[in-house]
Amino acid sequence: MKALFVGGSGYIGRNLMKRMNHEETSYYSRHKIDQKGYEQFTWIEGDVGDQEKLLPLVKDFDIIYYMANSYSQDEKESFNANVQGIKTIANEVKRIDKNQRLIYFSSANVHYGTNEYFRTRRTGEDNTTLAKNHLNVRLSFVFGGEGDNFLKIIDELFAKGVDKFPKTGRVCPTHMDDLAETLKKSDKTVGAIYTNSSSMITFLDAMNIYGRKMGKAEVKEASGFLSRNLEEKLIEEKKMDKILYDRLTTDYYRETSSVIRFIKDEKKFEDYIRDLPKA
């Protein structure tokens, strides 16, 4: 089976390419992956906004993973990455009509978030359904693998001096291996799946689990009046933007998660951190 990862040079894309074990894998991205271990994957240089280059590629693949996304607060940039690219591909898959598989990576909070990121993700999901053989993957946070982006977020907040955070919203982080295995077991599913883990930890919990391992001071819980004013303060001090704050404080737990259904021995965030080398 030939697979195309659109936006595949990012954290989740590059790790899934190694784990999905397709016969042939290509990735369409502005950036080539230069690290060792990716030489077997074919790089197709391009931008999701370049329809003239993207459209002719669609017919050559059996399965297309749409990994491109934008957390930008710029409406045009967010629309192009989260909506326009998947709409272009879905319309072409529908036109070709050869039962190609189209997988769009969204968010577990796609129907509850109120910012531009969640709004455009909702529209992106709607566009994906134009393809008969489609799957919307509603992610929580993902950890593990090369270039762990979840830990990168935590590291950056520690570096910026974030020492208080609300204990709200279960982030339910899922290990990259468990995400890949769930996708394999969902290969016949049409519609949408949730891929949160069963872990009930909040982002504050995750910060302190990792922080203790790295020798960081404990991040205190902001509650009551402090919690209500913390969002404005963090944004004003440029420690995070509104979209990131919303992503870290909303709840990702869904009891119907396919990870919970298919993965009997989930890789827990706490165990993953325990096995990391100390700072």
Summary of the structure (lengths in Angstrom):
residues: 279
radius of gyration: 18.8
end to end distance: 42.1
largest distance: 56.6
contacts: 898
relative contact order: 0.13
helix: 42%
strand: 16%
